[in-house]
Amino acid sequence: MNIRIKKRIFDKLYNDLKHAEIIHCKDSGSIWFVDRDKRYFYLEYEKSGQLWWRYQFFDNFFLLFSMREPEYERVIAEWVEEVLNCKVDIAVSTSMNFTSWKRC
């Protein structure tokens, strides 16, 4: 992927998710990106290296860049790696509305 396009995508992700809280769940070791006010989950990173991402949000987000899954899945993983300074081994989309972050 062109580095300039990737930078624009990352910049837009930072901007569009700036309201999201990053919640570290001590019990499970998971890290969640959520909007508490809207009760909306964006991402969950598990200490195993698995990343769960919300299909509805990211599929709409990447329409702007004319990208479809699975092309953009690696971009999501790279952005999370940058934000959390971690390694994503596998990324999985989900349409479920996770609520388990409330236990953190």
Buried (B, 14 or more C-beta within 10 A) or exposed (E): EEEEEBEEBBEBBEEEBEEBEBBEBEEBEBBBBBEEEEEBBBBBBBEEEBBBBBBEBBBEBBEEBEBEBEEBBEBBBBBBBEBBEBEBEEBEBEEEEBEEBEEB
